[in-house]
């Protein structure tokens, strides 16, 4: 059994756990407040912004796949993003 996080299916045992981040870890890596992370993952973020922060919801927990966050940052580079 496999699951998809990014553009390709991830086989069990092949996912690098250092690429899965908590909201606090992502905030630290991006040097922003944790509130910025949560604000950009709320359901209403998609209504305000056509390109919200990519995340994985596991029940009440949020996790972020770093390669997808990097793609999101590239799209937003220079203040330009698809709205």
Biopython code that builds the backbone (N, CA, C, O; Angstrom):
import numpy as np
from Bio.PDB.StructureBuilder import StructureBuilder

atoms = [
    (1, "UNK", "N", (0.843, -1.172, 0.000)),
    (1, "UNK", "CA", (0.000, 0.000, 0.000)),
    (1, "UNK", "C", (0.891, 1.239, 0.000)),
    (1, "UNK", "O", (1.921, 1.272, 0.674)),
    (2, "UNK", "N", (0.492, 2.246, -0.753)),
    (2, "UNK", "CA", (1.232, 3.495, -0.794)),
    (2, "UNK", "C", (0.263, 4.653, -0.604)),
    (2, "UNK", "O", (-0.953, 4.466, -0.652)),
    (3, "UNK", "N", (0.796, 5.836, -0.391)),
    (3, "UNK", "CA", (-0.039, 7.016, -0.291)),
    (3, "UNK", "C", (0.652, 8.158, -1.017)),
    (3, "UNK", "O", (1.859, 8.113, -1.257)),
    (4, "UNK", "N", (-0.115, 9.179, -1.365)),
    (4, "UNK", "CA", (0.423, 10.287, -2.136)),
    (4, "UNK", "C", (0.505, 11.530, -1.273)),
    (4, "UNK", "O", (-0.485, 11.924, -0.656)),
    (5, "UNK", "N", (1.664, 12.149, -1.224)),
    (5, "UNK", "CA", (1.830, 13.414, -0.527)),
    (5, "UNK", "C", (2.117, 14.512, -1.532)),
    (5, "UNK", "O", (1.559, 15.605, -1.428)),
    (6, "UNK", "N", (2.952, 14.250, -2.475)),
    (6, "UNK", "CA", (3.335, 15.275, -3.435)),
    (6, "UNK", "C", (2.872, 14.838, -4.816)),
    (6, "UNK", "O", (1.713, 14.468, -5.003)),
    (7, "UNK", "N", (3.758, 14.881, -5.754)),
    (7, "UNK", "CA", (3.423, 14.522, -7.129)),
    (7, "UNK", "C", (3.489, 13.031, -7.388)),
    (7, "UNK", "O", (2.994, 12.550, -8.407)),
    (8, "UNK", "N", (4.100, 12.297, -6.471)),
    (8, "UNK", "CA", (4.277, 10.863, -6.669)),
    (8, "UNK", "C", (3.824, 10.107, -5.423)),
    (8, "UNK", "O", (3.764, 10.660, -4.325)),
    (9, "UNK", "N", (3.513, 8.846, -5.621)),
    (9, "UNK", "CA", (3.120, 8.008, -4.490)),
    (9, "UNK", "C", (4.350, 7.711, -3.635)),
    (9, "UNK", "O", (5.444, 7.501, -4.157)),
    (10, "UNK", "N", (4.161, 7.695, -2.338)),
    (10, "UNK", "CA", (5.231, 7.390, -1.393)),
    (10, "UNK", "C", (5.013, 5.965, -0.891)),
    (10, "UNK", "O", (3.937, 5.643, -0.388)),
    (11, "UNK", "N", (6.002, 5.133, -1.022)),
    (11, "UNK", "CA", (5.909, 3.759, -0.540)),
    (11, "UNK", "C", (6.204, 3.728, 0.959)),
    (11, "UNK", "O", (7.052, 4.490, 1.424)),
    (12, "UNK", "N", (5.535, 2.875, 1.722)),
    (12, "UNK", "CA", (5.827, 2.773, 3.157)),
    (12, "UNK", "C", (7.307, 2.517, 3.401)),
    (12, "UNK", "O", (7.931, 1.711, 2.710)),
    (13, "UNK", "N", (7.858, 3.206, 4.382)),
    (13, "UNK", "CA", (9.262, 3.058, 4.712)),
    (13, "UNK", "C", (10.191, 3.913, 3.877)),
    (13, "UNK", "O", (11.394, 3.938, 4.135)),
    (14, "UNK", "N", (9.670, 4.612, 2.887)),
    (14, "UNK", "CA", (10.511, 5.414, 1.987)),
    (14, "UNK", "C", (10.425, 6.909, 2.276)),
    (14, "UNK", "O", (11.187, 7.685, 1.698)),
    (15, "UNK", "N", (9.530, 7.327, 3.141)),
    (15, "UNK", "CA", (9.348, 8.739, 3.447)),
    (15, "UNK", "C", (10.403, 9.178, 4.457)),
    (15, "UNK", "O", (10.540, 8.571, 5.520)),
    (16, "UNK", "N", (11.133, 10.210, 4.132)),
    (16, "UNK", "CA", (12.144, 10.748, 5.036)),
    (16, "UNK", "C", (11.417, 11.528, 6.140)),
    (16, "UNK", "O", (10.827, 12.570, 5.853)),
    (17, "UNK", "N", (11.444, 11.060, 7.373)),
    (17, "UNK", "CA", (10.691, 11.720, 8.437)),
    (17, "UNK", "C", (11.149, 13.146, 8.714)),
    (17, "UNK", "O", (10.405, 13.916, 9.320)),
    (18, "UNK", "N", (12.347, 13.515, 8.288)),
    (18, "UNK", "CA", (12.788, 14.890, 8.502)),
    (18, "UNK", "C", (12.045, 15.871, 7.598)),
    (18, "UNK", "O", (12.118, 17.080, 7.813)),
    (19, "UNK", "N", (11.332, 15.366, 6.588)),
    (19, "UNK", "CA", (10.541, 16.220, 5.705)),
    (19, "UNK", "C", (9.145, 16.503, 6.246)),
    (19, "UNK", "O", (8.452, 17.374, 5.719)),
    (20, "UNK", "N", (8.718, 15.791, 7.283)),
    (20, "UNK", "CA", (7.413, 16.041, 7.904)),
    (20, "UNK", "C", (7.615, 16.955, 9.098)),
    (20, "UNK", "O", (8.353, 16.625, 10.026)),
    (21, "UNK", "N", (6.958, 18.105, 9.071)),
    (21, "UNK", "CA", (7.166, 19.110, 10.103)),
    (21, "UNK", "C", (5.876, 19.421, 10.846)),
    (21, "UNK", "O", (4.790, 19.375, 10.268)),
    (22, "UNK", "N", (6.001, 19.735, 12.122)),
    (22, "UNK", "CA", (4.880, 20.235, 12.915)),
    (22, "UNK", "C", (4.721, 21.726, 12.603)),
    (22, "UNK", "O", (5.614, 22.323, 12.000)),
    (23, "UNK", "N", (3.598, 22.337, 13.003)),
    (23, "UNK", "CA", (3.451, 23.780, 12.801)),
    (23, "UNK", "C", (4.588, 24.580, 13.450)),
    (23, "UNK", "O", (5.071, 25.547, 12.861)),
    (24, "UNK", "N", (5.013, 24.194, 14.637)),
    (24, "UNK", "CA", (6.099, 24.892, 15.307)),
    (24, "UNK", "C", (7.424, 24.766, 14.565)),
    (24, "UNK", "O", (8.173, 25.736, 14.445)),
    (25, "UNK", "N", (7.707, 23.570, 14.071)),
    (25, "UNK", "CA", (8.947, 23.358, 13.319)),
    (25, "UNK", "C", (8.943, 24.156, 12.019)),
    (25, "UNK", "O", (9.959, 24.737, 11.637)),
    (26, "UNK", "N", (7.793, 24.180, 11.341)),
    (26, "UNK", "CA", (7.701, 24.939, 10.102)),
    (26, "UNK", "C", (7.853, 26.434, 10.377)),
    (26, "UNK", "O", (8.554, 27.128, 9.641)),
    (27, "UNK", "N", (7.210, 26.929, 11.419)),
    (27, "UNK", "CA", (7.326, 28.345, 11.767)),
    (27, "UNK", "C", (8.785, 28.705, 12.039)),
    (27, "UNK", "O", (9.265, 29.753, 11.607)),
    (28, "UNK", "N", (9.472, 27.845, 12.746)),
    (28, "UNK", "CA", (10.886, 28.092, 13.045)),
    (28, "UNK", "C", (11.712, 28.101, 11.764)),
    (28, "UNK", "O", (12.570, 28.963, 11.578)),
    (29, "UNK", "N", (11.453, 27.146, 10.889)),
    (29, "UNK", "CA", (12.221, 27.051, 9.644)),
    (29, "UNK", "C", (11.966, 28.265, 8.748)),
    (29, "UNK", "O", (12.878, 28.751, 8.078)),
    (30, "UNK", "N", (10.709, 28.757, 8.740)),
    (30, "UNK", "CA", (10.368, 29.913, 7.907)),
    (30, "UNK", "C", (10.613, 31.241, 8.617)),
    (30, "UNK", "O", (10.510, 32.306, 8.008)),
    (31, "UNK", "N", (10.937, 31.173, 9.904)),
    (31, "UNK", "CA", (11.164, 32.359, 10.733)),
    (31, "UNK", "C", (9.938, 33.271, 10.764)),
    (31, "UNK", "O", (10.024, 34.479, 10.543)),
    (32, "UNK", "N", (8.793, 32.642, 11.046)),
    (32, "UNK", "CA", (7.527, 33.364, 11.207)),
    (32, "UNK", "C", (6.865, 32.885, 12.496)),
    (32, "UNK", "O", (7.305, 31.912, 13.108)),
    (33, "UNK", "N", (5.817, 33.570, 12.893)),
    (33, "UNK", "CA", (5.058, 33.166, 14.072)),
    (33, "UNK", "C", (4.207, 31.934, 13.745)),
    (33, "UNK", "O", (3.786, 31.751, 12.603)),
    (34, "UNK", "N", (3.963, 31.103, 14.739)),
    (34, "UNK", "CA", (3.117, 29.920, 14.545)),
    (34, "UNK", "C", (1.718, 30.346, 14.101)),
    (34, "UNK", "O", (1.066, 29.626, 13.345)),
    (35, "UNK", "N", (1.252, 31.503, 14.561)),
    (35, "UNK", "CA", (-0.078, 31.986, 14.170)),
    (35, "UNK", "C", (-0.165, 32.187, 12.654)),
    (35, "UNK", "O", (-1.233, 31.985, 12.077)),
    (36, "UNK", "N", (0.929, 32.579, 11.999)),
    (36, "UNK", "CA", (0.947, 32.717, 10.540)),
    (36, "UNK", "C", (0.689, 31.363, 9.885)),
    (36, "UNK", "O", (-0.061, 31.268, 8.913)),
    (37, "UNK", "N", (1.309, 30.329, 10.420)),
    (37, "UNK", "CA", (1.138, 28.979, 9.879)),
    (37, "UNK", "C", (-0.321, 28.553, 9.984)),
    (37, "UNK", "O", (-0.913, 28.107, 9.001)),
    (38, "UNK", "N", (-0.898, 28.689, 11.175)),
    (38, "UNK", "CA", (-2.290, 28.283, 11.369)),
    (38, "UNK", "C", (-3.243, 29.115, 10.509)),
    (38, "UNK", "O", (-4.180, 28.572, 9.924)),
    (39, "UNK", "N", (-3.013, 30.406, 10.429)),
    (39, "UNK", "CA", (-3.891, 31.279, 9.647)),
    (39, "UNK", "C", (-3.899, 30.881, 8.176)),
    (39, "UNK", "O", (-4.930, 30.976, 7.510)),
    (40, "UNK", "N", (-2.761, 30.440, 7.671)),
    (40, "UNK", "CA", (-2.670, 30.089, 6.253)),
    (40, "UNK", "C", (-3.056, 28.646, 5.956)),
    (40, "UNK", "O", (-2.907, 28.189, 4.823)),
    (41, "UNK", "N", (-3.552, 27.921, 6.959)),
    (41, "UNK", "CA", (-4.046, 26.568, 6.719)),
    (41, "UNK", "C", (-5.529, 26.433, 7.042)),
    (41, "UNK", "O", (-6.123, 25.386, 6.785)),
    (42, "UNK", "N", (-6.126, 27.464, 7.593)),
    (42, "UNK", "CA", (-7.559, 27.395, 7.912)),
    (42, "UNK", "C", (-8.372, 27.302, 6.634)),
    (42, "UNK", "O", (-7.925, 27.729, 5.569)),
    (43, "UNK", "N", (-9.569, 26.744, 6.745)),
    (43, "UNK", "CA", (-10.431, 26.566, 5.571)),
    (43, "UNK", "C", (-10.674, 27.891, 4.863)),
    (43, "UNK", "O", (-10.726, 27.932, 3.633)),
    (44, "UNK", "N", (-10.821, 28.961, 5.611)),
    (44, "UNK", "CA", (-11.095, 30.255, 4.984)),
    (44, "UNK", "C", (-9.884, 30.805, 4.232)),
    (44, "UNK", "O", (-10.034, 31.701, 3.401)),
    (45, "UNK", "N", (-8.697, 30.286, 4.508)),
    (45, "UNK", "CA", (-7.502, 30.743, 3.786)),
    (45, "UNK", "C", (-7.650, 30.472, 2.295)),
    (45, "UNK", "O", (-7.178, 31.260, 1.475)),
    (46, "UNK", "N", (-8.294, 29.378, 1.936)),
    (46, "UNK", "CA", (-8.506, 29.050, 0.531)),
    (46, "UNK", "C", (-9.469, 29.988, -0.165)),
    (46, "UNK", "O", (-9.406, 30.142, -1.385)),
    (47, "UNK", "N", (-10.357, 30.619, 0.584)),
    (47, "UNK", "CA", (-11.285, 31.578, -0.007)),
    (47, "UNK", "C", (-10.597, 32.924, -0.242)),
    (47, "UNK", "O", (-10.903, 33.622, -1.209)),
    (48, "UNK", "N", (-9.672, 33.283, 0.641)),
    (48, "UNK", "CA", (-8.947, 34.551, 0.501)),
    (48, "UNK", "C", (-7.788, 34.423, -0.468)),
    (48, "UNK", "O", (-7.414, 35.388, -1.134)),
    (49, "UNK", "N", (-7.227, 33.237, -0.543)),
    (49, "UNK", "CA", (-6.013, 33.017, -1.308)),
    (49, "UNK", "C", (-6.178, 31.710, -2.076)),
    (49, "UNK", "O", (-6.468, 30.668, -1.487)),
    (50, "UNK", "N", (-5.995, 31.768, -3.370)),
    (50, "UNK", "CA", (-6.171, 30.553, -4.180)),
    (50, "UNK", "C", (-5.024, 29.561, -4.002)),
    (50, "UNK", "O", (-5.079, 28.452, -4.534)),
    (51, "UNK", "N", (-3.991, 29.943, -3.265)),
    (51, "UNK", "CA", (-2.832, 29.071, -3.074)),
    (51, "UNK", "C", (-2.452, 29.029, -1.589)),
    (51, "UNK", "O", (-1.407, 29.558, -1.207)),
    (52, "UNK", "N", (-3.297, 28.401, -0.739)),
    (52, "UNK", "CA", (-2.971, 28.335, 0.692)),
    (52, "UNK", "C", (-1.777, 27.428, 0.963)),
    (52, "UNK", "O", (-1.381, 26.636, 0.107)),
    (53, "UNK", "N", (-1.220, 27.546, 2.134)),
    (53, "UNK", "CA", (-0.075, 26.750, 2.561)),
    (53, "UNK", "C", (-0.432, 25.256, 2.510)),
    (53, "UNK", "O", (-1.395, 24.844, 3.158)),
    (54, "UNK", "N", (0.315, 24.435, 1.760)),
    (54, "UNK", "CA", (-0.014, 23.007, 1.661)),
    (54, "UNK", "C", (0.248, 22.294, 2.991)),
    (54, "UNK", "O", (1.287, 22.479, 3.625)),
    (55, "UNK", "N", (-0.719, 21.482, 3.385)),
    (55, "UNK", "CA", (-0.594, 20.782, 4.661)),
    (55, "UNK", "C", (-1.306, 19.444, 4.603)),
    (55, "UNK", "O", (-2.091, 19.169, 3.695)),
    (56, "UNK", "N", (-1.011, 18.625, 5.595)),
    (56, "UNK", "CA", (-1.635, 17.312, 5.746)),
    (56, "UNK", "C", (-2.379, 17.345, 7.066)),
    (56, "UNK", "O", (-1.780, 17.622, 8.104)),
    (57, "UNK", "N", (-3.655, 17.071, 7.046)),
    (57, "UNK", "CA", (-4.440, 17.040, 8.274)),
    (57, "UNK", "C", (-4.619, 15.585, 8.692)),
    (57, "UNK", "O", (-5.119, 14.756, 7.931)),
    (58, "UNK", "N", (-4.195, 15.297, 9.929)),
    (58, "UNK", "CA", (-4.332, 13.949, 10.488)),
    (58, "UNK", "C", (-5.169, 14.095, 11.761)),
    (58, "UNK", "O", (-4.637, 14.243, 12.861)),
    (59, "UNK", "N", (-6.472, 14.049, 11.583)),
    (59, "UNK", "CA", (-7.345, 14.307, 12.722)),
    (59, "UNK", "C", (-7.169, 15.743, 13.158)),
    (59, "UNK", "O", (-7.345, 16.661, 12.356)),
    (60, "UNK", "N", (-6.824, 15.953, 14.416)),
    (60, "UNK", "CA", (-6.624, 17.321, 14.908)),
    (60, "UNK", "C", (-5.204, 17.830, 14.680)),
    (60, "UNK", "O", (-4.895, 18.976, 15.005)),
    (61, "UNK", "N", (-4.344, 16.988, 14.126)),
    (61, "UNK", "CA", (-2.943, 17.356, 13.939)),
    (61, "UNK", "C", (-2.673, 17.843, 12.521)),
    (61, "UNK", "O", (-3.239, 17.330, 11.556)),
    (62, "UNK", "N", (-1.804, 18.838, 12.410)),
    (62, "UNK", "CA", (-1.351, 19.327, 11.116)),
    (62, "UNK", "C", (0.109, 18.942, 10.935)),
    (62, "UNK", "O", (0.907, 19.019, 11.869)),
    (63, "UNK", "N", (0.441, 18.531, 9.737)),
    (63, "UNK", "CA", (1.827, 18.274, 9.394)),
    (63, "UNK", "C", (2.081, 18.900, 8.027)),
    (63, "UNK", "O", (1.163, 19.099, 7.232)),
    (64, "UNK", "N", (3.334, 19.200, 7.780)),
    (64, "UNK", "CA", (3.730, 19.862, 6.552)),
    (64, "UNK", "C", (4.842, 19.061, 5.908)),
    (64, "UNK", "O", (5.798, 18.660, 6.573)),
    (65, "UNK", "N", (4.714, 18.830, 4.616)),
    (65, "UNK", "CA", (5.707, 18.093, 3.855)),
    (65, "UNK", "C", (6.632, 19.128, 3.218)),
    (65, "UNK", "O", (6.226, 19.849, 2.306)),
    (66, "UNK", "N", (7.855, 19.200, 3.692)),
    (66, "UNK", "CA", (8.772, 20.266, 3.312)),
    (66, "UNK", "C", (8.933, 20.445, 1.805)),
    (66, "UNK", "O", (8.939, 21.590, 1.353)),
    (67, "UNK", "N", (9.064, 19.386, 0.991)),
    (67, "UNK", "CA", (9.183, 19.614, -0.458)),
    (67, "UNK", "C", (7.986, 20.370, -1.046)),
    (67, "UNK", "O", (8.155, 21.163, -1.972)),
    (68, "UNK", "N", (6.796, 20.135, -0.526)),
    (68, "UNK", "CA", (5.615, 20.859, -1.011)),
    (68, "UNK", "C", (5.631, 22.310, -0.536)),
    (68, "UNK", "O", (5.215, 23.206, -1.271)),
    (69, "UNK", "N", (6.105, 22.546, 0.680)),
    (69, "UNK", "CA", (6.215, 23.913, 1.190)),
    (69, "UNK", "C", (7.229, 24.691, 0.352)),
    (69, "UNK", "O", (7.021, 25.869, 0.060)),
    (70, "UNK", "N", (8.316, 24.042, -0.033)),
    (70, "UNK", "CA", (9.309, 24.704, -0.888)),
    (70, "UNK", "C", (8.687, 25.122, -2.220)),
    (70, "UNK", "O", (8.955, 26.218, -2.712)),
    (71, "UNK", "N", (7.860, 24.257, -2.803)),
    (71, "UNK", "CA", (7.176, 24.608, -4.055)),
    (71, "UNK", "C", (6.263, 25.799, -3.842)),
    (71, "UNK", "O", (6.188, 26.684, -4.694)),
    (72, "UNK", "N", (5.559, 25.830, -2.702)),
    (72, "UNK", "CA", (4.672, 26.938, -2.361)),
    (72, "UNK", "C", (5.470, 28.231, -2.245)),
    (72, "UNK", "O", (5.040, 29.274, -2.740)),
    (73, "UNK", "N", (6.624, 28.169, -1.598)),
    (73, "UNK", "CA", (7.475, 29.351, -1.460)),
    (73, "UNK", "C", (7.957, 29.846, -2.824)),
    (73, "UNK", "O", (7.998, 31.052, -3.065)),
    (74, "UNK", "N", (8.318, 28.934, -3.706)),
    (74, "UNK", "CA", (8.751, 29.320, -5.055)),
    (74, "UNK", "C", (7.638, 30.053, -5.796)),
    (74, "UNK", "O", (7.893, 31.044, -6.480)),
    (75, "UNK", "N", (6.389, 29.562, -5.659)),
    (75, "UNK", "CA", (5.257, 30.208, -6.325)),
    (75, "UNK", "C", (5.028, 31.614, -5.786)),
    (75, "UNK", "O", (4.567, 32.491, -6.517)),
    (76, "UNK", "N", (5.340, 31.832, -4.536)),
    (76, "UNK", "CA", (5.094, 33.119, -3.893)),
    (76, "UNK", "C", (6.303, 34.057, -3.962)),
    (76, "UNK", "O", (6.236, 35.192, -3.490)),
    (77, "UNK", "N", (7.374, 33.597, -4.531)),
    (77, "UNK", "CA", (8.613, 34.375, -4.599)),
    (77, "UNK", "C", (8.353, 35.748, -5.210)),
    (77, "UNK", "O", (7.665, 35.872, -6.223)),
    (78, "UNK", "N", (8.902, 36.751, -4.590)),
    (78, "UNK", "CA", (8.747, 38.116, -5.108)),
    (78, "UNK", "C", (7.378, 38.703, -4.832)),
    (78, "UNK", "O", (7.010, 39.720, -5.420)),
    (79, "UNK", "N", (6.613, 38.075, -3.940)),
    (79, "UNK", "CA", (5.290, 38.601, -3.613)),
    (79, "UNK", "C", (4.223, 38.270, -4.635)),
    (79, "UNK", "O", (3.080, 38.708, -4.508)),
    (80, "UNK", "N", (4.587, 37.502, -5.646)),
    (80, "UNK", "CA", (3.615, 37.128, -6.689)),
    (80, "UNK", "C", (3.060, 35.752, -6.376)),
    (80, "UNK", "O", (3.811, 34.817, -6.099)),
    (81, "UNK", "N", (1.753, 35.633, -6.420)),
    (81, "UNK", "CA", (1.123, 34.328, -6.305)),
    (81, "UNK", "C", (-0.206, 34.367, -7.019)),
    (81, "UNK", "O", (-0.773, 35.435, -7.253)),
    (82, "UNK", "N", (-0.693, 33.200, -7.360)),
    (82, "UNK", "CA", (-1.937, 33.080, -8.125)),
    (82, "UNK", "C", (-3.112, 33.360, -7.213)),
    (82, "UNK", "O", (-3.402, 32.595, -6.293)),
    (83, "UNK", "N", (-3.783, 34.465, -7.480)),
    (83, "UNK", "CA", (-4.993, 34.771, -6.702)),
    (83, "UNK", "C", (-6.148, 34.923, -7.635)),
    (83, "UNK", "O", (-7.267, 35.183, -7.194)),
]
sb = StructureBuilder()
sb.init_structure("model")
sb.init_model(0)
sb.init_chain("A")
sb.init_seg("    ")
for serial, (resi, resn, name, xyz) in enumerate(atoms, 1):
    if name == "N":
        sb.init_residue(resn, " ", resi, " ")
    sb.init_atom(name, np.array(xyz, "f"), 0.0, 1.0, " ", f" {name:<3s}", serial, name[0])
structure = sb.get_structure()
